[in-house]
């Protein structure tokens, strides 16, 4: 397993990160424990979660994922072996059951969210604490174009000051962004540098063969400013594995089970996906491993967040770390992208 520096820190993280958003919904605790053990055996030292997980979010399962991870740490006693990332939810998305719907990124909510996550995770510190999505209305979660809306939201200065308080208290070590835009990323970085507040060391945004929009405005920022991408949805909700080809809907597939996951199923995305899957098979490669290896290889990616619902899927995804794509294949991938750029938001 390759290890990469988490920008601006002393922390080295595995190039593949274990995603957890199915734990407590599609996976029970026994499944989750087996996945963590498997990932660790393959050299993974980085695990990502969120207070909102599992997804789809609902009051009945709220924070189950963090509790499962906390139980693992308590039983295994290996918390120090892991780089642990979690996130604070933002407003919207129908999650009014978290802190009574008070989801601003202000001092009170950040303090309450950090303390609750620490308790559930059964740890004294979180290595990377991320803003799960912006408090303001902007283009994320499947919206590519920006539509301006006049509104009030917590000043970014106040958010950074509150995060600084948590860093100084030793509860979190570093801060990160998620589902953020170029403007938001640069504003957070500029404020941190000018005021001496914690600097965002990562940004967790979607990135895959069907959605390479990160390359347009954020890739240069990630490299030049030292705020590397933690890529989520590298398989586009499993579409790039090929298991949904020709309209197939396997019974336990996420897209089959949950109607909310439509980001990668429009006709344009399905057509492009078929081309990527066919290309992988032409080269004798597993489509999912090819798609993952592409993401991991990008120079602006710090770590590629993989998720699975079965150990077989996880083993296959982990094996992508050993795959190097040829220049010929990378060129063919770029050609499909030129012909059908970003078919999914």
PECOR-V616014 format. One record per residue. PHI is phi in degrees with one decimal (NA if undefined). Layout:
phi: (PHI,PHI)
This chain:
phi: (NA,-78.0,-119.9,-129.3,-72.6,-75.2,-45.5,71.7,-129.8,-90.1,-88.6,-110.9,-116.4,-65.5,-64.4,-111.2,-113.1,-83.7,-83.6,-133.3,-71.1,-89.9,-75.3,104.2,-127.6,-82.0,-125.2,-91.2,-64.4,-61.9,-60.2,-63.3,-59.0,-64.0,-65.9,-64.2,-59.1,-64.2,-61.8,-63.2,-62.7,-92.6,97.1,-72.7,-124.5,-124.2,-132.7,-120.2,-142.8,-163.1,-63.0,-74.7,-67.1,-81.8,-116.0,-66.4,-75.4,-158.2,-59.3,-66.5,-112.1,-49.4,69.2,-60.8,-63.8,-62.0,-64.1,-62.2,-63.7,-61.7,-64.0,-63.0,-59.6,-64.7,-76.0,-88.3,68.4,-118.4,-52.3,-67.4,-80.1,-114.7,-92.4,-106.1,-118.9,-140.6,-145.3,-98.9,-71.0,-111.8,-72.7,92.8,60.9,67.7,-103.3,-76.4,-87.3,-89.7,48.4,61.3,85.1,-88.6,-120.1,-70.1,-91.2,-107.1,-58.8,-64.1,-71.7,-64.1,-62.0,-65.6,-66.9,-61.8,-62.6,-67.3,-64.9,-58.3,-65.4,-67.2,-79.6,53.5,-142.2,-93.6,-152.7,-116.0,-70.0,-137.6,-113.3,-115.3,-80.8,-61.5,-156.8,-61.8,-71.6,-77.7,-80.9,-154.7,-91.4,-154.9,52.4,90.6,-106.1,-83.5,-83.0,-91.7,-121.1,-72.1,-139.4,-73.8,-163.3,-106.2,-149.1,-58.8,-59.0,-58.8,-59.5,-67.4,-63.8,-65.8,-62.9,-67.2,-65.4,-59.2,-60.7,-71.2,-66.1,-64.3,-78.6,80.9,-82.2,-129.2,-96.7,-144.1,-118.7,-142.5,-109.0,-154.8,53.6,-99.3,-100.0,-58.2,-60.1,-62.0,-62.6,-65.4,-65.2,-61.0,-66.2,-63.9,-64.7,-62.3,-69.9,-79.4,-109.6,78.0,-89.0,-60.5,-92.3,-61.1,-101.7,-160.5,-137.2,-104.4,-129.6,-69.5,-159.2,-163.5,-63.8,-92.5,-144.6,-106.0,-62.8,-57.3,-68.0,-71.4,-121.5,-110.3,-60.9,-64.2,-60.9,-57.0,-79.8,-71.7,-96.5,66.2,-140.0,-65.6,-79.9,-100.9,-79.2,-110.0,55.7,-65.2,-106.2,53.4,57.7,90.4,-58.7,-76.9,-78.2,90.5,-74.5,-104.5,-59.7,57.1,78.1,-62.0,-136.7,-56.9,-54.8,-96.6,-67.6,-61.1,-66.7,-68.7,-78.4,-125.2,-68.0,-71.2,-88.0,-115.5,-59.9,-113.6,-116.1,-71.7,-57.3,-65.6,-66.9,-64.3,-65.7,-65.6,-58.6,-60.2,-68.1,-66.8,-63.3,-63.4,-62.3,-59.2,-68.4,-61.2,-95.1,69.5,-113.0,-71.1,-56.9,-65.5,-64.6,-62.6,-62.6,-69.3,-62.6,-60.5,-61.5,-60.3,-78.6,-70.2,-68.1,-94.9,-93.5,-84.7,-153.3,-108.8,-86.1,-103.9,-134.5,-155.4,-108.3,-131.6,-65.1,-60.8,-62.3,-63.3,-58.8,-64.9,-63.5,-64.4,-65.6,-63.6,-65.0,-94.4,-98.3,-112.5,-84.0,-71.5,-60.4,-61.5,-69.3,-61.0,-64.5,-67.2,-63.6,-65.3,-66.8,-61.4,-63.1,-64.0,-79.8,-135.9,-72.8,43.2,-71.4,-123.2,-78.0)
